[in-house]
Amino acid sequence: MTHTESRQGAKLSMSMPQTIAIETYLADRRGDIEMALADACDHRLGTLLDAIRYSLLAGGKRLRPILVLAAAEAVGGERHQAMPTAVAFEMLHTQSLIYDDLPCMDDDDLRRGKPTSHKVFGEATALLAGDAMITLAVAKILDEAPTVPAEDRLRAASELVRANVTMCQGQFEDLRLQGGPATPDDLISLHRQKTGSLIAGALRAGAWIGGGTAGQVEQLGQYGLELGLAFQIVDDILDHSATAAELGKTPGKDLAADKATYPKFFGLAGARGLADEAGARALAALADWDERAEPLRALVAYVLQRRN
C-alpha cells in the first residue's frame, strides 16, 4: 500500500458506536491475562526473574494477548487453549519495549508510568531479561496447551518468531531513517514491520491455536496489519498531543529526535484521517465473519479512540 492509494469507504468517526461493551470485554480478558502472566515466569531464573517480572507485570493495555484470545475464539477455538500463546506474545511485546527504551534505541526513562528496566536494573540485566523472555515465549507455545495439535502449536510458534524478526527489521529502519530523508511510504513500510507484524502475528497465531483454516489465518493477518497501522498512527498523534500522565511514557520524544511521524508528514488532521482509513480497511477484512468476530470489530474503534 502507498499513501496515495484510493480511500476505502467512509472514515471511521472517533465516536463510532460499538456493538459490544468493549471496555467490559477488555477488563475481563485483562484479568485472566494478568493471572496467567503472574504464573508464567520460570522460578529457575533466580534473581533475573525480578527484572522479568518488573516489566512483564507492569500493566498496560495487553492488546496483543487479547488479540490472540479473540482470534482463537473467532475461528471457534477455546480461550483457555490460547492463553499460553497469549502470554507468549505479551512476553515478546514486553521484551520489545525493554529494548526500545535502551539508550542505544529510543533512550527513554519512563514506561507504563514507571522507570524503565535499564534505569532500575542496568542495561546488561535489561538485555538478559529481554533475551530470556524471547526464549520463554517460544517454549510457552510449544510446551503448553497439550490438547492443541502439535502442528498448530508449531505454526503458532513460527508466527511469533517471524513477527520478532520482522519487528527487528522495522526497528532497524526506524533508527536508519531518524533525522534523515524519509517519505510517507517509508513510514508506512517500517510501521507495518515494527508495529503491524506483532499485532498480525498475534492474530495469526491465535487462529492456528483455535483450529482456523489457512484462509482465516490470512484474513486475520490482513486485519492485524491494518489495525497495527491505525494503532501506530494514533500513537504518533498522542506523542504530539498527550501528557506523560496519560501516556505512561515520555511524550514529544519523536519530535525532539526528528523522527519521521504521521503528524510531521500529514499534520494532525491528516494523520487522523489516515488512521480512520486503516481502521476501515481492518473492518473490511472481517466483512464476511460472523458474530464471533464482533470483539475484533469493536477493537478497531477502541484503537482509534484510545488516549494512551
Stockholm file with secondary structure:
# STOCKHOLM 1.0

chainA/1-308         MTHTESRQGAKLSMSMPQTIAIETYLADRRGDIEMALADACDHRLGTLLDAIRYSLLAGGKRLRPILVLAAAEAVGGERHQAMPTAVAFEMLHTQSLIYDDLPCMDDDDLRRGKPTSHKVFGEATALLAGDAMITLAVAKILDEAPTVPAEDRLRAASELVRANVTMCQGQFEDLRLQGGPATPDDLISLHRQKTGSLIAGALRAGAWIGGGTAGQVEQLGQYGLELGLAFQIVDDILDHSATAAELGKTPGKDLAADKATYPKFFGLAGARGLADEAGARALAALADWDERAEPLRALVAYVLQRRN
#=GR chainA/1-308 SS CCTTSCCCSSCCCTTCCCSSCHHHHHHHHHHHHHHHHHHHSCGGGTTHHHHHHHHHTSCCCCHHHHHHHHHHHHTTCCHHHHHHHHHHHHHHHHHHHHHHTSTTTTCCSEETTEECHHHHHCHHHHHHHHHHHHHHHHHHHHHSCTTSCHHHHHHHHHHHHHHHHHHHHHHHHHHHHTTSCCCHHHHHHHHIIIIIHHHHHHHHHHHHHTTCCHHHHHHHHHHHHHHHHHHHHHHHHHHHHCCHHHHSSCTTHHHHTTCCCHHHHHHHHHHHHHHHHHHHHHHHHTTTCCGGGHHHHHHHHHHHHCCC
#=GC SS_cons         CCTTSCCCSSCCCTTCCCSSCHHHHHHHHHHHHHHHHHHHSCGGGTTHHHHHHHHHTSCCCCHHHHHHHHHHHHTTCCHHHHHHHHHHHHHHHHHHHHHHTSTTTTCCSEETTEECHHHHHCHHHHHHHHHHHHHHHHHHHHHSCTTSCHHHHHHHHHHHHHHHHHHHHHHHHHHHHTTSCCCHHHHHHHHIIIIIHHHHHHHHHHHHHTTCCHHHHHHHHHHHHHHHHHHHHHHHHHHHHCCHHHHSSCTTHHHHTTCCCHHHHHHHHHHHHHHHHHHHHHHHHTTTCCGGGHHHHHHHHHHHHCCC
//
